[in-house]
Amino acid sequence: MFGLKNYKKIIKIINSNNLTITKNWNKKNYKNNVLLRHDVDFSIELALLIAEFEFKHKIQSTYFFMCSSNMYNLFSKENIKIVKTIKNLGHKISLHFDPTVHISQKSFLIEKNIFEKIFNVKLDIISIHRPNKFLLNKESSLFGISHTYQKKYFDELNYISDSAGKEVFKPLKNFLKKRNRIGLQLLLHPIWWTIKSKSPTDSLNKWIKHNTKFITSEVAINCKTYNLS
């Protein structure tokens, strides 16, 4: 919706106000720091666009990917390659966990172990997908792994999110007006910042159109009897 030009404005605002973007979720003091987080809900390819843009501007942020997404296959050959590329650009990669998918939260350990093995990382922070019920007891970790909605990240820091395409410039400016800036967790979803459009719906429709072309191409590759014409 906002496009890369506006994403560049976000980065410029942060840098011009002497804020430090960090991927370190274990600092003792986040004053004048920004924990920049990306939940990848729709497209790993769009996440790569943001990751490359950030690398160009010497930024390292955190990308959270889903094992249980209906939108993409995290473990396809191409997507594994892309996620490893994002990691090699210096970004932190981790798990975007949906607790509603499984009967027991013990299944988290399965996702965690697979993610760690395939991408050769050790998880110390995860994000929760649609955490409504989970927030009722948000201080609980998942088998010792911290998550982004715990008090130290969600309540003790300022929190700004573009979820559902919400505008973030005004909240960011309000944050910058505070004399004692205790730190900020900034959640930005790649799909809103890689597709220039008039609205969230327009962004999603453009992505759907692009994805339809991709699916058609994949069908043709995998089934010789499919007639493109």
N, C-alpha and C positions, 0 to 999 in steps of 0.2 A: 504493500500500500504506500509506504513512505519512500521506498527506493534507496539505492546506495548513496545518492547525493545527500539525502537527509540523514542517512546513517553517518556519513562523514561529518555532518553538522553536530551530531550527538558527540562524536569523538572530539571534535574541535572544542565544544563547550566544556567537556571534561578536562581536556588538557590545558585550556586557557585559564581554568580556575584552580590550577595547581593540585588537581586530584590525581591519584595514582591508581591505574587499573591493575588489578592483581588476580591471579588464579590460585593464590594460596589461601585455602580455607581453614588454616590452622594458626593464623596470626593471633596474638594476644590483644592487639590494639588495631582497629580499623579506621581510626580517625583520618579523614581526608583520603580514604581509600575507597575504591569501587570494586566490588565483586561482580564482575560482568559475566552473566550466565545466559546460555542459549539452550532452551529445551527444544529438541528437534522432533516436532510432532508430525510434520508432513513430508519433508524431503531432505535426504542426506546430500543430494547434489546442491541444493540451495545453502545448506550449512557450509559446504566447501567454498562457495562464493564468498560468504562472510569471513570464513577462516583465512582465505587468501587475501582478502581486503585488509583484515586486521594485521596479518603478517607484513604486508606492504607498509603499514603504518606503525610497525613495531609494537603491536599489541598482542598480549597473550590472555585469552579468556578460557572459559570452561564450557564444554559441549556435552550435553546429556542426551543419550540415544536410547531408544526403546527396543527391547527384545520382543515385545508382544504387540507391536504396531500392526494394524490392518493396512496402513498406508505404504509401508516399505518393509523389505526383508533385510534386516541388519546383517545377516550372515550370507548374503549372496556374494559371489566372487568380487563383483564390481564394488559393492558397498563396503566390504571389508577393506578393499584397497583404498577407497575414499576416506574412511575413518582413520586408517593408518596414516594417510597423507596429512589429515588434520592434526593428528598427534605429532607427526614429524615436523610440522610447521611451528611446533613449540606450545601448542594449546594443550589444556588438560581435557581428557575425555573420560566420561563416566556413564553411569546407568540412570536412565529415566524410568523409574519403576512404577507400574500400575498395579496397586494392591488389590484391585477388584477383579483381576484376571484369574487369580488363584484362590482355591479354597482355604489354604493355609499360607501364612506369611513365611513359613519355612521354605516355600518355593522361591523366595527371594535369594536364598543361598545358591540355588541352581542357576538362576540368571547371573548372579554375581560371579560364580566360579567359571561359567562359560565365557562371560565377558572378559574376565581377567586373563583367562588362558588364551583366547583368540587374539586379544589386543596387547598382551604382555604388559599389563598394568596392575597395580594394587589399589583397589578402591578405598578411599577414605571419606568420600562425600557423594551422596546421590541426591537426585531430585525426585519428588513424588508427582505422578501424573494425576491431575484432578483430585487434589488432596482433601476434599470436603470432610469426610468422616475421619480421615486420618488426623486432621487438625484438632479433633477433640482431645487427643492425647499426644500433641505434637512434640513433647519433650522426649518421647520414646524413640530410641534409636532402633535400627534394624540390625539386630545381632552385632551390636557394637559399632555399626557404621552410621555416621552422622548424616542428616539430611537437611536440605536448604530451608525447611520451615521450622526448625528448632529455634528456640528463643534467642540464642546468641546471633543468629543470622536474620531472623524475621522480625523480632520485637526490639532487640537492643540496637539494631541498625535501622536506618531508613530503608524502605522497600518500595520500588517502582517497577511496574510490570506493564507490558503492552498486550497482555492477554486479550484475545478476541479483537485485536486491532485497536486497543485503547491508545489515545494520544498521550505521549510521555514528555513532550517538551515543557508544558506548563508545570507538571509535578517536579521535573528536574530543576527548573528555574526557582521554584519555591524552596526546594532543598538547598540550593546555592545561596539563598538569602539568609539562611540560618548562620549565626555567628559561630556556634560551636558544632561543627559538622562531625557527627559521631561515626560517619561511614555510611555506605550505601550498598545494598544489593540491588542490582539492575538486571531484570529479566527481559530479554529481547528475543523474540522468535524469528528465525531467519526468513520465514515466508513473508513477513511484513516489510522487510528491509531489502529484499532482492527483486521485488516485482513492483514497478511504479504503476499506481492505479488510483482511482478516485475513492475507493472504499474497500473494506475488508472483503466484501462479497465479490467485488471486481477482481481483487487479487486472487481469490480462490478460484473463480471461474477461469481466469487466465492460466492458473496452474493446472486445473482440470483439463483444459484444452491441450496444453503441452503434454500432460500425462497420457491423454488419449492417443496422441500420435506415437508416444513411446510404446504403449501397450500394443497398438496395431503393428508396429515394427517388430516387437518381440514375438507376437503371434505368427507373423510371416516367417521369421527366422526359425521358429520351432515347429512349424507345421507346413510342409511343402504343398499341401493341397489347398491351403488358404489362398483365395484370389483377392488381391489388393484392389483390383479394379471393380 
